[in-house]
């Protein structure tokens, strides 16, 4: 028997960064992209910068979870918020994430209402740190700089 979602899932178009950590290496990847939908319990992240985007879709999930931890962090720069989560499924350019804590409905609705425009854009202060593998030890140093 499969579990059915009971939360309302909203379409979204919000800039996001998801940090994926490796299982047996002190490294992580911070992929830039956007949330394409969100609910109180999770979201769908879309990025052309996924580290596994060139792999075979049939074998992708087993390959990914042999290399990466299911734990991740999601950053929303437009509202300066971050959430812990667990990667539940992956595609070549997507990741379905379940949040560690249920988000308030009002926050989910406000994130879903965020739309890109000339005032609200995402240009990283340190673009060199995204979409590539970096050592975890550098994460603290990088976060202090930004």
VEXDREN-2710 file (C-alpha; in Angstrom, 1 decimal):
% VEXDREN-2710
k/r/px/py/pz
1/UNK/0.0/0.0/0.0
2/UNK/1.5/3.4/-1.0
3/UNK/1.3/6.5/1.2
4/UNK/-0.8/9.3/-0.1
5/UNK/0.1/12.9/0.5
6/UNK/-2.4/14.8/2.5
7/UNK/-0.8/18.3/2.3
8/UNK/-1.6/20.8/-0.3
9/UNK/1.2/21.0/-2.8
10/UNK/1.8/24.5/-4.3
11/UNK/3.5/25.4/-7.6
12/UNK/6.6/27.5/-6.9
13/UNK/9.3/29.4/-8.7
14/UNK/11.8/30.3/-6.0
15/UNK/15.6/30.3/-6.3
16/UNK/17.2/27.7/-4.0
17/UNK/20.5/26.0/-3.2
18/UNK/20.6/22.4/-2.1
19/UNK/23.7/21.1/-0.3
20/UNK/24.3/17.3/-0.9
21/UNK/27.0/15.6/1.2
22/UNK/29.0/12.5/0.3
23/UNK/28.8/9.4/2.4
24/UNK/32.5/8.4/2.7
25/UNK/34.2/11.6/1.7
26/UNK/34.5/14.9/3.6
27/UNK/33.0/16.8/0.6
28/UNK/29.7/18.3/-0.5
29/UNK/28.1/19.8/-3.6
30/UNK/26.0/23.0/-3.4
31/UNK/23.7/22.9/-6.4
32/UNK/21.9/26.1/-7.5
33/UNK/18.4/25.8/-9.0
34/UNK/14.8/26.5/-8.0
35/UNK/11.9/25.0/-6.1
36/UNK/9.2/24.0/-8.6
37/UNK/6.7/22.9/-6.0
38/UNK/6.4/23.0/-2.2
39/UNK/4.2/21.6/0.6
40/UNK/4.4/21.7/4.4
41/UNK/6.3/18.4/4.4
42/UNK/8.6/18.7/1.3
43/UNK/9.5/20.2/-2.0
44/UNK/10.7/19.4/-5.5
45/UNK/14.1/21.0/-6.4
46/UNK/15.0/21.5/-10.1
47/UNK/18.6/22.2/-11.3
48/UNK/20.6/21.8/-14.5
49/UNK/23.6/21.6/-12.2
50/UNK/22.9/18.3/-10.4
51/UNK/26.2/16.3/-10.0
52/UNK/24.5/13.2/-11.5
53/UNK/22.8/14.8/-14.5
54/UNK/24.8/12.8/-17.1
55/UNK/24.1/9.4/-15.6
56/UNK/21.6/6.8/-16.9
57/UNK/18.1/7.6/-15.5
58/UNK/17.4/3.9/-14.9
59/UNK/20.3/3.4/-12.5
60/UNK/20.5/6.9/-11.2
61/UNK/18.9/6.4/-7.7
62/UNK/21.0/3.4/-6.7
63/UNK/24.2/5.2/-7.9
64/UNK/23.3/8.4/-6.1
65/UNK/22.5/6.9/-2.7
66/UNK/25.7/4.8/-2.9
67/UNK/27.7/8.0/-3.1
68/UNK/25.6/10.7/-1.4
69/UNK/24.0/10.9/2.0
70/UNK/20.2/11.2/1.9
71/UNK/20.6/14.2/4.3
72/UNK/20.6/17.6/2.7
73/UNK/20.2/21.3/3.4
74/UNK/18.0/23.6/1.4
75/UNK/18.7/27.4/1.3
76/UNK/16.2/29.9/0.0
77/UNK/18.2/33.1/-0.5
78/UNK/15.1/35.3/-1.4
79/UNK/13.8/34.9/2.2
80/UNK/17.2/34.1/3.9
81/UNK/15.9/30.7/5.3
82/UNK/17.4/27.2/5.4
83/UNK/15.7/23.9/6.1
84/UNK/17.1/20.5/6.8
85/UNK/15.7/17.6/4.9
86/UNK/16.1/14.1/3.4
87/UNK/16.3/13.3/-0.3
88/UNK/13.5/10.9/-1.0
89/UNK/13.9/10.5/-4.8
90/UNK/16.1/11.8/-7.6
91/UNK/15.9/12.4/-11.3
92/UNK/18.5/13.6/-13.8
93/UNK/17.7/17.3/-12.9
94/UNK/15.4/16.9/-9.9
95/UNK/15.4/16.0/-6.3
96/UNK/12.4/15.4/-4.1
97/UNK/13.1/16.4/-0.5
98/UNK/11.2/15.8/2.7
99/UNK/11.7/18.5/5.3
100/UNK/12.8/17.5/8.8
101/UNK/10.0/19.6/10.3
102/UNK/6.6/20.4/9.0
103/UNK/6.6/24.0/7.7
104/UNK/3.7/26.4/8.7
105/UNK/1.1/26.7/6.0
106/UNK/1.5/30.5/5.9
107/UNK/5.3/30.1/5.2
108/UNK/4.6/27.6/2.4
109/UNK/2.0/29.8/0.8
110/UNK/4.4/32.8/0.9
111/UNK/7.2/30.8/-0.7
112/UNK/4.8/29.6/-3.4
113/UNK/3.9/33.3/-4.0
114/UNK/7.5/34.4/-4.6
115/UNK/8.1/35.1/-8.3
116/UNK/11.3/36.2/-10.0
117/UNK/11.5/39.8/-11.2
118/UNK/14.2/42.4/-11.6
119/UNK/14.1/43.3/-7.9
120/UNK/14.3/39.7/-6.7
121/UNK/17.2/37.8/-8.3
122/UNK/19.8/35.3/-7.2
123/UNK/23.4/36.2/-8.0
124/UNK/25.7/34.4/-5.5
125/UNK/28.3/36.5/-3.7
126/UNK/30.8/33.7/-4.3
127/UNK/29.7/31.9/-7.5
128/UNK/32.9/29.7/-7.5
129/UNK/31.6/27.7/-4.5
130/UNK/28.4/26.4/-6.2
131/UNK/27.8/23.4/-8.6
132/UNK/31.1/21.7/-7.8
133/UNK/32.6/19.4/-5.2
134/UNK/34.1/21.2/-2.2
135/UNK/35.6/19.9/1.1
136/UNK/33.3/20.0/4.1
137/UNK/36.1/21.7/6.1
138/UNK/35.8/24.7/3.7
139/UNK/32.1/25.0/4.4
140/UNK/32.6/26.8/7.7
141/UNK/35.2/29.1/6.2
142/UNK/33.0/29.9/3.2
143/UNK/29.9/30.6/5.3
144/UNK/31.9/33.0/7.4
145/UNK/32.9/35.0/4.3
146/UNK/29.4/35.3/2.9
END
